[in-house]
């Protein structure tokens, strides 16, 4: 059991890839929005948790601190690939 979406994705992938289980048949993931209505509900119930979900959804990393305005804080890292020039 975990509430962090990144950890949940890792466990889900292992269940599918290593154990050949099917999501929705052999296991279910609850508490993570999967529809627009569920996302809206999360926003209305807890904007801070919504922000954490949104950051983690795009594979970012959340921090536990809040900004002065009370919103969440998170980071997203991009990997750049340098192309070799051909002569």
Gaussian input, Z-matrix of N, CA and C with variables (Angstrom, degrees):
# hf/3-21g

backbone

0 1
 N
 C     1     B1
 C     2     B2     1     A1
 N     3     B3     2     A2     1     D1
 C     4     B4     3     A3     2     D2
 C     5     B5     4     A4     3     D3
 N     6     B6     5     A5     4     D4
 C     7     B7     6     A6     5     D5
 C     8     B8     7     A7     6     D6
 N     9     B9     8     A8     7     D7
 C    10    B10     9     A9     8     D8
 C    11    B11    10    A10     9     D9
 N    12    B12    11    A11    10    D10
 C    13    B13    12    A12    11    D11
 C    14    B14    13    A13    12    D12
 N    15    B15    14    A14    13    D13
 C    16    B16    15    A15    14    D14
 C    17    B17    16    A16    15    D15
 N    18    B18    17    A17    16    D16
 C    19    B19    18    A18    17    D17
 C    20    B20    19    A19    18    D18
 N    21    B21    20    A20    19    D19
 C    22    B22    21    A21    20    D20
 C    23    B23    22    A22    21    D21
 N    24    B24    23    A23    22    D22
 C    25    B25    24    A24    23    D23
 C    26    B26    25    A25    24    D24
 N    27    B27    26    A26    25    D25
 C    28    B28    27    A27    26    D26
 C    29    B29    28    A28    27    D27
 N    30    B30    29    A29    28    D28
 C    31    B31    30    A30    29    D29
 C    32    B32    31    A31    30    D30
 N    33    B33    32    A32    31    D31
 C    34    B34    33    A33    32    D32
 C    35    B35    34    A34    33    D33
 N    36    B36    35    A35    34    D34
 C    37    B37    36    A36    35    D35
 C    38    B38    37    A37    36    D36
 N    39    B39    38    A38    37    D37
 C    40    B40    39    A39    38    D38
 C    41    B41    40    A40    39    D39
 N    42    B42    41    A41    40    D40
 C    43    B43    42    A42    41    D41
 C    44    B44    43    A43    42    D42
 N    45    B45    44    A44    43    D43
 C    46    B46    45    A45    44    D44
 C    47    B47    46    A46    45    D45
 N    48    B48    47    A47    46    D46
 C    49    B49    48    A48    47    D47
 C    50    B50    49    A49    48    D48
 N    51    B51    50    A50    49    D49
 C    52    B52    51    A51    50    D50
 C    53    B53    52    A52    51    D51
 N    54    B54    53    A53    52    D52
 C    55    B55    54    A54    53    D53
 C    56    B56    55    A55    54    D54
 N    57    B57    56    A56    55    D55
 C    58    B58    57    A57    56    D56
 C    59    B59    58    A58    57    D57
 N    60    B60    59    A59    58    D58
 C    61    B61    60    A60    59    D59
 C    62    B62    61    A61    60    D60
 N    63    B63    62    A62    61    D61
 C    64    B64    63    A63    62    D62
 C    65    B65    64    A64    63    D63
 N    66    B66    65    A65    64    D64
 C    67    B67    66    A66    65    D65
 C    68    B68    67    A67    66    D66
 N    69    B69    68    A68    67    D67
 C    70    B70    69    A69    68    D68
 C    71    B71    70    A70    69    D69
 N    72    B72    71    A71    70    D70
 C    73    B73    72    A72    71    D71
 C    74    B74    73    A73    72    D72
 N    75    B75    74    A74    73    D73
 C    76    B76    75    A75    74    D74
 C    77    B77    76    A76    75    D75
 N    78    B78    77    A77    76    D76
 C    79    B79    78    A78    77    D77
 C    80    B80    79    A79    78    D78
 N    81    B81    80    A80    79    D79
 C    82    B82    81    A81    80    D80
 C    83    B83    82    A82    81    D81
 N    84    B84    83    A83    82    D82
 C    85    B85    84    A84    83    D83
 C    86    B86    85    A85    84    D84
 N    87    B87    86    A86    85    D85
 C    88    B88    87    A87    86    D86
 C    89    B89    88    A88    87    D87
 N    90    B90    89    A89    88    D88
 C    91    B91    90    A90    89    D89
 C    92    B92    91    A91    90    D90
 N    93    B93    92    A92    91    D91
 C    94    B94    93    A93    92    D92
 C    95    B95    94    A94    93    D93
 N    96    B96    95    A95    94    D94
 C    97    B97    96    A96    95    D95
 C    98    B98    97    A97    96    D96
 N    99    B99    98    A98    97    D97
 C   100   B100    99    A99    98    D98
 C   101   B101   100   A100    99    D99
 N   102   B102   101   A101   100   D100
 C   103   B103   102   A102   101   D101
 C   104   B104   103   A103   102   D102
 N   105   B105   104   A104   103   D103
 C   106   B106   105   A105   104   D104
 C   107   B107   106   A106   105   D105
 N   108   B108   107   A107   106   D106
 C   109   B109   108   A108   107   D107
 C   110   B110   109   A109   108   D108
 N   111   B111   110   A110   109   D109
 C   112   B112   111   A111   110   D110
 C   113   B113   112   A112   111   D111
 N   114   B114   113   A113   112   D112
 C   115   B115   114   A114   113   D113
 C   116   B116   115   A115   114   D114
 N   117   B117   116   A116   115   D115
 C   118   B118   117   A117   116   D116
 C   119   B119   118   A118   117   D117
 N   120   B120   119   A119   118   D118
 C   121   B121   120   A120   119   D119
 C   122   B122   121   A121   120   D120
 N   123   B123   122   A122   121   D121
 C   124   B124   123   A123   122   D122
 C   125   B125   124   A124   123   D123
 N   126   B126   125   A125   124   D124
 C   127   B127   126   A126   125   D125
 C   128   B128   127   A127   126   D126
 N   129   B129   128   A128   127   D127
 C   130   B130   129   A129   128   D128
 C   131   B131   130   A130   129   D129
 N   132   B132   131   A131   130   D130
 C   133   B133   132   A132   131   D131
 C   134   B134   133   A133   132   D132
 N   135   B135   134   A134   133   D133
 C   136   B136   135   A135   134   D134
 C   137   B137   136   A136   135   D135
 N   138   B138   137   A137   136   D136
 C   139   B139   138   A138   137   D137
 C   140   B140   139   A139   138   D138
 N   141   B141   140   A140   139   D139
 C   142   B142   141   A141   140   D140
 C   143   B143   142   A142   141   D141
 N   144   B144   143   A143   142   D142
 C   145   B145   144   A144   143   D143
 C   146   B146   145   A145   144   D144
 N   147   B147   146   A146   145   D145
 C   148   B148   147   A147   146   D146
 C   149   B149   148   A148   147   D147
 N   150   B150   149   A149   148   D148
 C   151   B151   150   A150   149   D149
 C   152   B152   151   A151   150   D150
 N   153   B153   152   A152   151   D151
 C   154   B154   153   A153   152   D152
 C   155   B155   154   A154   153   D153
 N   156   B156   155   A155   154   D154
 C   157   B157   156   A156   155   D155
 C   158   B158   157   A157   156   D156
 N   159   B159   158   A158   157   D157
 C   160   B160   159   A159   158   D158
 C   161   B161   160   A160   159   D159
 N   162   B162   161   A161   160   D160
 C   163   B163   162   A162   161   D161
 C   164   B164   163   A163   162   D162
 N   165   B165   164   A164   163   D163
 C   166   B166   165   A165   164   D164
 C   167   B167   166   A166   165   D165
 N   168   B168   167   A167   166   D166
 C   169   B169   168   A168   167   D167
 C   170   B170   169   A169   168   D168
 N   171   B171   170   A170   169   D169
 C   172   B172   171   A171   170   D170
 C   173   B173   172   A172   171   D171
 N   174   B174   173   A173   172   D172
 C   175   B175   174   A174   173   D173
 C   176   B176   175   A175   174   D174
 N   177   B177   176   A176   175   D175
 C   178   B178   177   A177   176   D176
 C   179   B179   178   A178   177   D177
 N   180   B180   179   A179   178   D178
 C   181   B181   180   A180   179   D179
 C   182   B182   181   A181   180   D180
 N   183   B183   182   A182   181   D181
 C   184   B184   183   A183   182   D182
 C   185   B185   184   A184   183   D183
 N   186   B186   185   A185   184   D184
 C   187   B187   186   A186   185   D185
 C   188   B188   187   A187   186   D186
 N   189   B189   188   A188   187   D187
 C   190   B190   189   A189   188   D188
 C   191   B191   190   A190   189   D189
 N   192   B192   191   A191   190   D190
 C   193   B193   192   A192   191   D191
 C   194   B194   193   A193   192   D192
 N   195   B195   194   A194   193   D193
 C   196   B196   195   A195   194   D194
 C   197   B197   196   A196   195   D195
 N   198   B198   197   A197   196   D196
 C   199   B199   198   A198   197   D197
 C   200   B200   199   A199   198   D198
 N   201   B201   200   A200   199   D199
 C   202   B202   201   A201   200   D200
 C   203   B203   202   A202   201   D201
 N   204   B204   203   A203   202   D202
 C   205   B205   204   A204   203   D203
 C   206   B206   205   A205   204   D204
 N   207   B207   206   A206   205   D205
 C   208   B208   207   A207   206   D206
 C   209   B209   208   A208   207   D207
 N   210   B210   209   A209   208   D208
 C   211   B211   210   A210   209   D209
 C   212   B212   211   A211   210   D210
 N   213   B213   212   A212   211   D211
 C   214   B214   213   A213   212   D212
 C   215   B215   214   A214   213   D213
 N   216   B216   215   A215   214   D214
 C   217   B217   216   A216   215   D215
 C   218   B218   217   A217   216   D216
 N   219   B219   218   A218   217   D217
 C   220   B220   219   A219   218   D218
 C   221   B221   220   A220   219   D219
 N   222   B222   221   A221   220   D220
 C   223   B223   222   A222   221   D221
 C   224   B224   223   A223   222   D222
 N   225   B225   224   A224   223   D223
 C   226   B226   225   A225   224   D224
 C   227   B227   226   A226   225   D225
 N   228   B228   227   A227   226   D226
 C   229   B229   228   A228   227   D227
 C   230   B230   229   A229   228   D228
 N   231   B231   230   A230   229   D229
 C   232   B232   231   A231   230   D230
 C   233   B233   232   A232   231   D231
 N   234   B234   233   A233   232   D232
 C   235   B235   234   A234   233   D233
 C   236   B236   235   A235   234   D234
 N   237   B237   236   A236   235   D235
 C   238   B238   237   A237   236   D236
 C   239   B239   238   A238   237   D237
 N   240   B240   239   A239   238   D238
 C   241   B241   240   A240   239   D239
 C   242   B242   241   A241   240   D240
 N   243   B243   242   A242   241   D241
 C   244   B244   243   A243   242   D242
 C   245   B245   244   A244   243   D243
 N   246   B246   245   A245   244   D244
 C   247   B247   246   A246   245   D245
 C   248   B248   247   A247   246   D246
 N   249   B249   248   A248   247   D247
 C   250   B250   249   A249   248   D248
 C   251   B251   250   A250   249   D249
 N   252   B252   251   A251   250   D250
 C   253   B253   252   A252   251   D251
 C   254   B254   253   A253   252   D252
 N   255   B255   254   A254   253   D253
 C   256   B256   255   A255   254   D254
 C   257   B257   256   A256   255   D255
 N   258   B258   257   A257   256   D256
 C   259   B259   258   A258   257   D257
 C   260   B260   259   A259   258   D258

   B1=1.4429
   B2=1.5235
   B3=1.3244
   B4=1.4570
   B5=1.5146
   B6=1.3169
   B7=1.4581
   B8=1.5193
   B9=1.3028
   B10=1.4555
   B11=1.5206
   B12=1.3212
   B13=1.4645
   B14=1.5260
   B15=1.3341
   B16=1.4702
   B17=1.5215
   B18=1.3259
   B19=1.4678
   B20=1.5170
   B21=1.3093
   B22=1.4638
   B23=1.5183
   B24=1.3326
   B25=1.4709
   B26=1.5229
   B27=1.3297
   B28=1.4739
   B29=1.5273
   B30=1.3236
   B31=1.4650
   B32=1.5248
   B33=1.3410
   B34=1.4742
   B35=1.5226
   B36=1.3365
   B37=1.4649
   B38=1.5178
   B39=1.3270
   B40=1.4686
   B41=1.5252
   B42=1.3195
   B43=1.4649
   B44=1.5237
   B45=1.3227
   B46=1.4608
   B47=1.5293
   B48=1.3342
   B49=1.4638
   B50=1.5265
   B51=1.3167
   B52=1.4721
   B53=1.5184
   B54=1.3329
   B55=1.4588
   B56=1.5239
   B57=1.3253
   B58=1.4637
   B59=1.5348
   B60=1.3393
   B61=1.4592
   B62=1.5212
   B63=1.3059
   B64=1.4569
   B65=1.5310
   B66=1.3406
   B67=1.4626
   B68=1.5258
   B69=1.3148
   B70=1.4529
   B71=1.5113
   B72=1.3350
   B73=1.4763
   B74=1.5230
   B75=1.3395
   B76=1.4604
   B77=1.5276
   B78=1.3138
   B79=1.4611
   B80=1.5204
   B81=1.3254
   B82=1.4586
   B83=1.5133
   B84=1.3085
   B85=1.4539
   B86=1.5130
   B87=1.3166
   B88=1.4552
   B89=1.5205
   B90=1.3211
   B91=1.4508
   B92=1.5138
   B93=1.3207
   B94=1.4580
   B95=1.5204
   B96=1.3331
   B97=1.4663
   B98=1.5271
   B99=1.3375
   B100=1.4638
   B101=1.5260
   B102=1.3339
   B103=1.4651
   B104=1.5273
   B105=1.3040
   B106=1.4646
   B107=1.5272
   B108=1.3215
   B109=1.4634
   B110=1.5295
   B111=1.3249
   B112=1.4645
   B113=1.5246
   B114=1.3307
   B115=1.4614
   B116=1.5264
   B117=1.3307
   B118=1.4736
   B119=1.5212
   B120=1.3259
   B121=1.4581
   B122=1.5249
   B123=1.3219
   B124=1.4632
   B125=1.5221
   B126=1.3305
   B127=1.4649
   B128=1.5397
   B129=1.3238
   B130=1.4674
   B131=1.5254
   B132=1.3270
   B133=1.4672
   B134=1.5194
   B135=1.3436
   B136=1.4641
   B137=1.5270
   B138=1.3429
   B139=1.4671
   B140=1.5330
   B141=1.3401
   B142=1.4669
   B143=1.5288
   B144=1.3251
   B145=1.4722
   B146=1.5153
   B147=1.3495
   B148=1.4604
   B149=1.5258
   B150=1.3204
   B151=1.4607
   B152=1.5213
   B153=1.3198
   B154=1.4670
   B155=1.5235
   B156=1.3401
   B157=1.4602
   B158=1.5262
   B159=1.3400
   B160=1.4593
   B161=1.5272
   B162=1.3302
   B163=1.4691
   B164=1.5251
   B165=1.3227
   B166=1.4557
   B167=1.5270
   B168=1.3219
   B169=1.4561
   B170=1.5255
   B171=1.3238
   B172=1.4674
   B173=1.5320
   B174=1.3433
   B175=1.4659
   B176=1.5223
   B177=1.3249
   B178=1.4547
   B179=1.5186
   B180=1.3223
   B181=1.4553
   B182=1.5195
   B183=1.3264
   B184=1.4573
   B185=1.5195
   B186=1.3173
   B187=1.4572
   B188=1.5192
   B189=1.3156
   B190=1.4565
   B191=1.5245
   B192=1.3179
   B193=1.4548
   B194=1.5230
   B195=1.3225
   B196=1.4538
   B197=1.5252
   B198=1.3100
   B199=1.4545
   B200=1.5301
   B201=1.3200
   B202=1.4736
   B203=1.5199
   B204=1.3104
   B205=1.4607
   B206=1.5181
   B207=1.3377
   B208=1.4542
   B209=1.5156
   B210=1.3427
   B211=1.4634
   B212=1.5201
   B213=1.3190
   B214=1.4464
   B215=1.5118
   B216=1.3085
   B217=1.4492
   B218=1.5215
   B219=1.3138
   B220=1.4569
   B221=1.5058
   B222=1.3170
   B223=1.4562
   B224=1.5217
   B225=1.3161
   B226=1.4557
   B227=1.5150
   B228=1.3088
   B229=1.4624
   B230=1.5208
   B231=1.3119
   B232=1.4486
   B233=1.5184
   B234=1.3073
   B235=1.4542
   B236=1.5201
   B237=1.3046
   B238=1.4614
   B239=1.5187
   B240=1.3036
   B241=1.4594
   B242=1.5171
   B243=1.2926
   B244=1.4665
   B245=1.5250
   B246=1.3207
   B247=1.4659
   B248=1.5314
   B249=1.2929
   B250=1.4643
   B251=1.5288
   B252=1.2879
   B253=1.4785
   B254=1.5148
   B255=1.3085
   B256=1.4747
   B257=1.5406
   B258=1.3180
   B259=1.4707
   B260=1.5005
   A1=107.69
   A2=115.82
   A3=121.29
   A4=107.95
   A5=117.03
   A6=120.01
   A7=111.89
   A8=117.22
   A9=120.35
   A10=108.10
   A11=116.41
   A12=120.59
   A13=112.22
   A14=118.05
   A15=119.95
   A16=110.82
   A17=116.83
   A18=119.89
   A19=110.61
   A20=115.76
   A21=120.16
   A22=110.91
   A23=117.02
   A24=120.46
   A25=111.30
   A26=116.76
   A27=119.79
   A28=110.99
   A29=116.08
   A30=119.95
   A31=110.13
   A32=116.73
   A33=120.79
   A34=110.89
   A35=116.49
   A36=120.35
   A37=111.87
   A38=117.22
   A39=120.00
   A40=110.89
   A41=116.69
   A42=119.09
   A43=111.16
   A44=115.96
   A45=120.27
   A46=111.30
   A47=116.94
   A48=121.22
   A49=113.70
   A50=117.31
   A51=120.47
   A52=113.54
   A53=116.64
   A54=119.27
   A55=113.24
   A56=116.73
   A57=122.81
   A58=112.65
   A59=116.06
   A60=120.57
   A61=109.43
   A62=116.62
   A63=122.75
   A64=109.91
   A65=115.31
   A66=119.43
   A67=108.92
   A68=116.26
   A69=121.22
   A70=113.17
   A71=116.99
   A72=121.61
   A73=109.10
   A74=116.20
   A75=121.04
   A76=112.97
   A77=117.73
   A78=121.68
   A79=109.25
   A80=115.16
   A81=121.58
   A82=109.30
   A83=115.47
   A84=121.60
   A85=106.49
   A86=116.33
   A87=121.22
   A88=109.90
   A89=115.28
   A90=120.57
   A91=115.04
   A92=117.55
   A93=121.70
   A94=106.90
   A95=117.20
   A96=119.76
   A97=112.21
   A98=114.68
   A99=119.78
   A100=111.50
   A101=116.68
   A102=120.12
   A103=108.78
   A104=116.30
   A105=121.07
   A106=110.15
   A107=117.97
   A108=121.04
   A109=111.61
   A110=116.85
   A111=120.21
   A112=111.36
   A113=117.54
   A114=121.10
   A115=109.89
   A116=116.95
   A117=120.82
   A118=110.95
   A119=116.67
   A120=121.08
   A121=110.91
   A122=117.21
   A123=120.49
   A124=110.44
   A125=117.55
   A126=121.67
   A127=110.69
   A128=116.64
   A129=120.33
   A130=112.15
   A131=117.00
   A132=120.61
   A133=112.75
   A134=117.11
   A135=119.88
   A136=110.32
   A137=117.38
   A138=120.49
   A139=113.63
   A140=117.95
   A141=120.35
   A142=110.61
   A143=117.91
   A144=120.75
   A145=111.11
   A146=116.86
   A147=120.46
   A148=110.38
   A149=117.09
   A150=120.71
   A151=110.98
   A152=116.92
   A153=119.61
   A154=110.81
   A155=116.35
   A156=120.04
   A157=110.29
   A158=117.73
   A159=121.86
   A160=111.28
   A161=117.44
   A162=120.84
   A163=109.90
   A164=117.28
   A165=120.31
   A166=111.85
   A167=117.65
   A168=121.32
   A169=111.72
   A170=116.86
   A171=120.85
   A172=110.76
   A173=116.01
   A174=124.35
   A175=112.61
   A176=116.29
   A177=121.26
   A178=109.92
   A179=115.81
   A180=122.00
   A181=109.01
   A182=117.19
   A183=122.59
   A184=110.05
   A185=114.33
   A186=120.43
   A187=107.36
   A188=116.91
   A189=120.54
   A190=112.46
   A191=117.16
   A192=117.90
   A193=110.78
   A194=113.60
   A195=120.59
   A196=108.90
   A197=115.96
   A198=120.39
   A199=108.67
   A200=116.19
   A201=119.88
   A202=111.91
   A203=116.72
   A204=120.61
   A205=113.77
   A206=117.93
   A207=121.62
   A208=114.03
   A209=116.67
   A210=118.22
   A211=110.27
   A212=116.00
   A213=121.69
   A214=112.42
   A215=114.93
   A216=121.49
   A217=107.66
   A218=116.61
   A219=119.83
   A220=110.83
   A221=115.89
   A222=121.62
   A223=109.70
   A224=113.92
   A225=121.42
   A226=106.68
   A227=116.94
   A228=121.77
   A229=109.22
   A230=115.30
   A231=121.65
   A232=108.65
   A233=116.10
   A234=121.06
   A235=107.68
   A236=115.58
   A237=118.87
   A238=109.14
   A239=114.54
   A240=121.32
   A241=107.67
   A242=114.84
   A243=119.45
   A244=109.12
   A245=115.51
   A246=120.05
   A247=109.40
   A248=114.38
   A249=120.13
   A250=109.13
   A251=114.79
   A252=118.85
   A253=110.06
   A254=114.58
   A255=117.96
   A256=107.78
   A257=115.68
   A258=120.20
   A259=111.80
   D1=132.82
   D2=178.13
   D3=-155.94
   D4=148.95
   D5=179.42
   D6=-106.18
   D7=-6.24
   D8=179.15
   D9=-83.94
   D10=124.15
   D11=-173.25
   D12=-61.61
   D13=-34.71
   D14=179.56
   D15=-64.84
   D16=-42.75
   D17=178.15
   D18=-66.28
   D19=-39.64
   D20=179.31
   D21=-62.68
   D22=-40.89
   D23=177.58
   D24=-62.35
   D25=-41.50
   D26=179.49
   D27=-61.70
   D28=-45.65
   D29=179.93
   D30=-64.74
   D31=-44.08
   D32=178.35
   D33=-57.41
   D34=-47.03
   D35=-179.46
   D36=-61.78
   D37=-37.93
   D38=178.22
   D39=-67.74
   D40=-41.30
   D41=178.42
   D42=-61.42
   D43=-38.68
   D44=-178.92
   D45=-76.44
   D46=-51.45
   D47=-173.61
   D48=-75.03
   D49=-45.54
   D50=-174.87
   D51=-86.32
   D52=-30.31
   D53=-173.80
   D54=-115.27
   D55=1.78
   D56=176.63
   D57=55.01
   D58=36.76
   D59=177.59
   D60=-91.64
   D61=156.98
   D62=-177.80
   D63=-111.76
   D64=125.34
   D65=176.71
   D66=-65.62
   D67=136.14
   D68=-178.28
   D69=90.71
   D70=-17.22
   D71=177.85
   D72=-113.59
   D73=-57.56
   D74=-177.67
   D75=-90.68
   D76=-23.62
   D77=178.62
   D78=-155.36
   D79=159.41
   D80=177.79
   D81=-130.28
   D82=147.51
   D83=174.34
   D84=-111.72
   D85=123.35
   D86=-177.75
   D87=-119.18
   D88=154.49
   D89=174.11
   D90=91.94
   D91=-5.77
   D92=177.28
   D93=-111.29
   D94=123.02
   D95=-176.93
   D96=-58.50
   D97=135.99
   D98=176.98
   D99=-127.40
   D100=2.76
   D101=178.11
   D102=-137.97
   D103=162.19
   D104=178.85
   D105=-59.75
   D106=-41.16
   D107=179.18
   D108=-61.71
   D109=-41.10
   D110=178.53
   D111=-67.61
   D112=-36.51
   D113=177.29
   D114=-65.45
   D115=-44.59
   D116=177.51
   D117=-60.71
   D118=-41.69
   D119=179.19
   D120=-62.53
   D121=-43.08
   D122=178.41
   D123=-62.32
   D124=-43.22
   D125=178.75
   D126=-59.73
   D127=-43.75
   D128=-178.31
   D129=-69.54
   D130=-35.92
   D131=-178.66
   D132=-78.29
   D133=-40.57
   D134=-173.19
   D135=-156.37
   D136=88.88
   D137=-178.18
   D138=-57.13
   D139=-33.20
   D140=179.17
   D141=-65.66
   D142=-46.09
   D143=177.12
   D144=-64.51
   D145=-35.96
   D146=176.03
   D147=-59.15
   D148=-45.81
   D149=-179.67
   D150=-62.51
   D151=-41.81
   D152=176.47
   D153=-61.74
   D154=-43.47
   D155=178.39
   D156=-59.85
   D157=-45.64
   D158=-177.61
   D159=-61.82
   D160=-42.74
   D161=179.22
   D162=-64.78
   D163=-45.59
   D164=-179.29
   D165=-68.85
   D166=-30.88
   D167=179.96
   D168=-61.25
   D169=-34.02
   D170=178.99
   D171=-95.79
   D172=21.42
   D173=176.40
   D174=66.33
   D175=30.85
   D176=173.40
   D177=-90.27
   D178=179.53
   D179=-178.70
   D180=-122.33
   D181=127.41
   D182=-179.65
   D183=-90.61
   D184=152.32
   D185=170.37
   D186=-110.92
   D187=164.61
   D188=-179.84
   D189=-85.18
   D190=-9.00
   D191=-177.07
   D192=-85.49
   D193=154.09
   D194=177.22
   D195=-109.34
   D196=151.63
   D197=176.10
   D198=-76.54
   D199=174.88
   D200=179.40
   D201=-57.68
   D202=-34.47
   D203=179.81
   D204=-78.65
   D205=-2.20
   D206=178.29
   D207=90.12
   D208=3.23
   D209=179.21
   D210=-86.94
   D211=167.85
   D212=-178.01
   D213=-77.66
   D214=167.55
   D215=179.51
   D216=-128.68
   D217=137.60
   D218=179.55
   D219=-155.30
   D220=170.82
   D221=-179.02
   D222=-132.61
   D223=148.51
   D224=176.87
   D225=-133.74
   D226=126.80
   D227=-178.09
   D228=-109.53
   D229=139.35
   D230=177.98
   D231=-112.97
   D232=140.66
   D233=176.27
   D234=-102.52
   D235=128.70
   D236=177.99
   D237=-104.35
   D238=147.25
   D239=179.34
   D240=-117.55
   D241=126.64
   D242=-179.37
   D243=-89.62
   D244=125.41
   D245=178.62
   D246=-85.55
   D247=140.22
   D248=175.16
   D249=-80.93
   D250=137.34
   D251=176.74
   D252=-81.07
   D253=138.81
   D254=174.74
   D255=-101.27
   D256=140.83
   D257=-177.55
   D258=-84.84

